[in-house]
Amino acid sequence: MFVIVTYDVAQKRVTKTMKICRKYLTHVQNSVFEGIITEAKLNKLKNELKKVIVPADDSIYIYEIQNTKYTRKESIGVIRHKDNIL
């Protein structure tokens, strides 16, 4: 499945959060990752993130896209990563 992960975490947890996401997905913008991932790896990613964040202060959004057939990606401005998976 295709996944988009966005996060807004306290500054002291940004680096840890980013390193975890980088293990599984492509960094496309500040606090935004995307990529194709298996259900098992997605569960690992979620579990690792849950260990790092403070739920009362931080937030992470995970968008799961089962079928990218009708999805289109458009970028305006600086493109950080040249992969256009969609």
Secondary structure, DSSP 8 states (H G I E B T S, - for coil): -EEEEEEE--HHHHHHHHHHHHHHSEEEETTEEEEE--HHHHHHHHHHHHHH--TTT-EEEEEEES--TT------S--S------
